[in-house]
């Protein structure tokens, strides 16, 4: 199984410390966003990611053999599920979506106020639809589109088969597309 990891080394370059630093630099933010989807709390998500990297520090150099990304997401997922079980709650990725809108605005892509309001409304609706999906579908959608993991990496993180990952993604996207298309249809005139 190949990893799409190209910037963080998979084996120590010079020292285990350099390897950990490179992994932290590349994966900390995506892991925090991923954990946030489970915990619903930024501080709890950061704690989960900190535990994940502490476990990485305990790994012998070179033991991950080209699978750093999926190993990190798997450990993060397991730890986040532990936290979630204790908290007994799951939130949508509203904070992540809002951060993405803020990032786009900061990049100089300023829409008109009407466009911005429409975009925020459609995003809120899409996030509501995403939140209504079953947990397993919601998770594979996030791993694929928020964290850009391959089907193989998602399968390794979730302990599902690659075929099951593909089926869950297909089903989730079909459901989301159908619900969004219903929003785009003009309401039918009331019959007299």
N, C-alpha and C positions, 0 to 999 in steps of 0.2 A: 504494500500500500504506500503510495507516494504522498508526501506532504507538500502543501503549497508554501511552506516556510522557506523564504529565500533571504530574508534580512537577518533573522536571528540564527546563530549557529546551532546546529543540532548536537555537536560534540564540542568539548572545550577547545577554545583557541587560546592557548597561553595558560589559562587557569580556569578553574571551576568558577571563581568569582566573576571573571569576565563573561563567562557563559550565562551565569545567573543575571548579571546586569543587562546583557543584550536581550535575554528573554523577557525580563521585566519591562524594558523600554518598549519592546514590540507588542507585548501581550497584555500589559496591565490594564489599559483603557478598555479594550474589547472585553476582557474578562469581567471588569467592573460592570459594564453595561449588561453583560449576560447575567451576572449574579443579581443585578438590580431587578431583572424581570422575575426572579424567584422571591427575593426578599422584600421588595417594595420599599426598601430603605437604603439610602446611599451609604450610610455608615456600616450597616450590616453587610452590604455588598462588598465594601472595602475590606471588612474583616474576613469575609470568605476568601477574597483574592489573596489577602495576606497569608492566610492559612495554606492556600494553594502554593504560594511561592516558598513558604517554609518547608512544605513537603518536597518541593523541587530541590531545595538545598540539601535535603537528606538523601537524594538519589545519587548513586555513584556516577561519576563522570562517564558519559558515553552510553549510559544504560537505556536511554530513550530511543536510540538508533533510528533517527529520522522521523520520529513521531511526536515531537514536542508539542505541537499545536493540539492534537487530539488528546494527548495526555493531560495537558493543562485544562482543557475544557472539560474532560471527564472528571478530574479531581475537583474542579470548581463546581461542576454540576452536582456531584455527590455531596459536597460540603453545603452547597446552597439548599439542596433538598433536605438535609438535616436541619438547617436553620428554618426552612419553610415549615417542616413538620412541627417544630417547636412553636412557631408563630401562628401556624394554621391559617395562612393567608397567601394569596397570590395577587399581584397587581398587573395592570397593563403597562405597556412601555410608553406611557404618556410623557414622562419626563424625558426620555430619550428622544421622542419625536419633537418635543418642544426645543430641546437642545439642537437638533438638526435644523429646525427652522431658524433658530438664532444664528447658527453657524452660516447658513446661506445668506442671511441678512448681512452679517459681518463681512462676507466675501464680496459685497458690492452688488448683489442681485436684488435690488430693491423693487418689489412689485408695487403696484398702486394699492391704496388702502382697500379698495373693493376686491382686488385680486387676492390680497393677503387674507382678508376675511373669508373669502370663498375657499382658499387653500386650507386655512385652519379648520373650517367647518368640515370639508371633505376629509381632512386628515383625522379629525376627531371621530367622524363616522367610520372611517376605515379601521381606526384603532378599536372602536367599539365592536366592530365586526370581528376583528382579530381576537379580542378578548372573549368573544362568544364561542370561538372554536374550542374543541376539546384540547386538553392540556398537551397531548402528544403532538397534535397538528400545530398548535401554537409554538411549541418548542422547536420543531424542525424548521418552521418558517423563520423563526428568529436566527437559528444557527446558519441557515442558508443565506438569508438576505441581510441580516444585521451584522453577521460575523464572517460571511463569505466562506464558509466551510464547504468542502466537497461532500458528495453523498457518502463516500467512504468514511470521511472524518466524522460526519454526523452519525453514521451507523456505529462507529467505534465509541463515540461520546455517549450515545443513548442506549447502547446494547441492542440495537435493532438490526435487522438485515438491511442491506443496501436496497433491495426491492421494496421492503416495507417503508423505508425512508422516501423512496420515489412515490409510492402510493399515497403516503400521508401528505407529501407536498402537493401532489396532483389534486387530491381531494380538497385540501385547504384552499389552494389557489382557485379551483373551480367554484367553491363556495363563496369565497371573497369576491371573485369576479361577478358572479351572479347577483350578489347583494349590492355591489356598487353599480351594476347596470340598472338595477331597479331604481336607484336614486336618479339616474340620468334620464329615465323615461318621464315625459310630462304626465301629470296626473290626468286621468280620464275625466271628462266633463260629467258632472252629475246629471243623471237622467231625470227628466221631469215626469 
